[in-house]
Amino acid sequence: MPGTSPAVDPLVSAVLTRAARSTGEDVDVYIGRAVASRLAADLVGSDDPDLTAAITALRRTGLAGDAAHQDDAAPAGTDAVTLPPGVIDPVIVDPDRLRVLFETGLMDTQPGATYDRIAQMAVDALDVPSAGVSLVSDEKQWFCSAAGLSGELAETRTVSLDRSLCQHAVSAGTPLIIEDARLHPTLSDHPIVADGTVVAYAGIPLTDSQGHTIGTLCAWDGKPRQWTTGHVQILEDLATIVRERIFGDDALV
């Protein structure tokens, strides 16, 4: 009968109940999240004209999380965007997100002393070679401030979008913590990983109160490293300072 859900086998129902309890969620919410995740995954790569709006809406409800991009084999805390070839990430090109980004006035600007100090604090506290405040547009990644850059990157402060790891944290809107990207199920072939530039990466999203993520506070290393809970908390705390400076009262708490 149209509109009526099929009966659920008692055994399946019991497993669903246990699974939902293990996550601290109501069964209906748990099922809704699973359905939303499947819907988001099915939409990616389709020619559905409502693709961008649908995936963005699912993420903002919190039901889909990063289901449109998540690799089931990725360990907790290391999820990354993986889109089929030729598909443009709807979050990265979202007009509202880009408007918020460019309204900050930080894109393509000279480094700011305050942000430089924060980047240097991240380098010192985490004992990493490099850290920075990155901004991600629909064309490139720009370091409005950084510490430990070298070579051409120190001069241009620009990373092409195809070489950007930060775009994945921006897309998901959640921290991206990777100890060895060479072993990561979805990032091992990433250009900046394949050439050995970045092996370990930790990026915290810079998000306003409306859920628009414009970039990250990130730290990286050219060799594997174990990010401790303390490391991540330090980066989170510094990212809070950056968010408050960029967005003021409109920062995501």
N, C-alpha and C positions, 0 to 999 in steps of 0.2 A: 504494500500500500504506500503511495507516494507520501513522503514526509515522515514516515515511521521508521525508526531505527530497528535493525534486526535484533532478535533476542540474543543476549550475551550468554555464552556457556558459563555455568557456575564456576568451573575451574578457572576460566579466563577472567571472570569477575573477581575471583579471590586473588589472583596474581596481580590484577590491576590495582586492587585495594592495597595490597602489600607494597607494590611499587610506589604508589602515591604517598603512602605513609612514610616511606623511606626518604622522600624528598620534602616531607612536611606540607604537602599540598592536598587539597580536597580532590577526590576522584574526578569530579567533573572538570576541575581546572587542569588536572593532569592530562585527561583525555583531550581537552581543548587545546592544550599546548602541543600535544602530539599531532593533532589534526592540522594545526596552524603550521607546524614545522614541515609536514608533508606538503601542504599547499604551497608554502614558500619555495620548497625545493623543486616542486613541479613547475612553478612559474618561471624559475630561472632558466634561460635558454629558449623559452617559448616566444612566439610572436604575438602574445597577448598584448593589446594596446594599453592595458591597464597595469602592465608589469611593474613599472616604477612606483606608482601609487600604492599598489597592493603590497609589495614587499616592504616599502617604507612604513605603511600603516601597521603591518604585522609586527615589525620590529618595535615600533613605538608603543604598541600595546604591551610588549614584553612577552607575548605568547610565543612568537617565533624565535626570539633571541637572535642568533646568527644562523638560523637553520638554513637560510637560503645559500649559505656559503660553507657551512661547517662540514668538516670531514670526520665521520664517525670514529675513525681510528686515531684522531688527534688526542693526546693526553689532556687532562683537565688543565686549563690555564694556558694552553698553547694553540687554541683554535685560530684559524686564519682563513681569510677570504679565498675561495677557489671558484672562479667563474669559468664557464666554458669559453673557448676561444671566440673572440668577436663580440662577446656580450659586455656591455658597459655597465659597471656597477651603478645601480640607481642611487645609492646613497652618495657616492662621490660627485655625481652630476646633479644632485638635487638642487634646484634653484634657491630654495630657502636657505639651505646650508651654505651655498656659495655667497649669498647676500650677506649672511652673518660674518663669514670669513672676510670679505672685502671691506665690510663696514668697520672692522677692527683697525684698518689702516696699517697693518703690520706686514702685509704681503709685499715683497720686493723692497723692503725698507732696510736701512742700515741697522746694524745690531744695537740693541739698547743695553745700557750698562746694568740695569737691574736684572734683565733676563740673562745676560752674560754671567752675572754672579750666581744666579740660580743654577745655570748649566755647570759652572765650575764646582759648585757645592755638590751636585750630583756626581761629578767625576771623582771628587775627593772622598765623599761618603761611601760610594759604592766601589771605589778603587777600580774604575774602568778607564780605558783610554779616551773615550769620547762620550759626549752627551749633548743634547740640544733641545731647543724649542722648535718643533717643526710645524709648518702649516701646509695643508694639502689642498690644492685646487683641483680643477678637473683637467689640468694640463701638467702639473709638476708638484714636487715637494720643495718647499723653501725653508731654510733654516733662518728664522729671524734672529736667532741667537744660538751660539754653540760654544763648546770648549773641546779642544783636542782634534779639530779638523786639520787635515793635511792635504798637500798637493792641490790639484785643481779644485777640489771641493771647498778648500779653505778660501779660495778666491771667488768662486761662483755661488757657493752656498745653495746650489740647486741640484736636485736629483730628479731625473726624468721619472714620470709616473710608473713606467714599467719596472724601474729599479727601486721603487719605494716600498719599504716594509711598513712604514707608518700608515699608509693608506688602508692597510688591513685592520689596524686598530681603530682607525677613523670609521671605516665601514661597519665594524661590529659595534663600536661605541663602548667597548670593554677593554680592559688591559690585555696586552699581548705579551706573554712572558715565554721566551724560548731559550733553553740552555744550549742546544746545539742544533741549529737550523739545518745542518747537513743530514741529520737523522729525522727531521720533521717530515711527516707523511705528505704534506702539501706544499712545503716551502723548499725542499731540498734542491729543486731545479730552478728556484728563483734566481734571476741573473746576479743579484748582489750577493747571494749566498754561493752560487756556483763559482764565482771568481774569487772567493775567499775574503771579500771585503767585510762582510758581517757574518759571524757565526753565532754569537750569543746576542740576544736582543731583549730589551724590556721597554715597552711603551705604554704610557698612561694617557688616555684620551683627555682632550681639553674640550669640555662640553658645556654649553650654556643651559639655562634653566628650561629651555624649550626642547632640549634634546638634540641640538645641532652640534656635532663634533667637528671642529675646524682643524685639528691637528693633534699633536702629542707632546708630552715631555718624555724624551726617550734617552736610553743609554745603550751602548753596544760595545762589542769586543770582537776582535778578529780571531779569537780562540774560544773554545767552550768554557762555560763557567756555570756554577750553581748559584742561582738567585735564591737567596734566603727570604723568609717572610719579612725579616727586618729590612732587607734591601728594597723589597717591593713597597713596604710601608713608608720608607724614606722617600721613594720616588712619588708615591701617592701624596705625601705631605707637601712636597715641593710643587707637585702639579696643582694642588689646591691653591697655593700662593700665586702660581701663574694664572690660573683660572680667575681668581679674584681680581688680579691686576688687569686682565684683559676684559672681563665682563662686568666687574663691579658687583652691584647688587643682583645682576642677572646671572651670576655664576651658579653652576650646579653644585649644590651642597652635598 
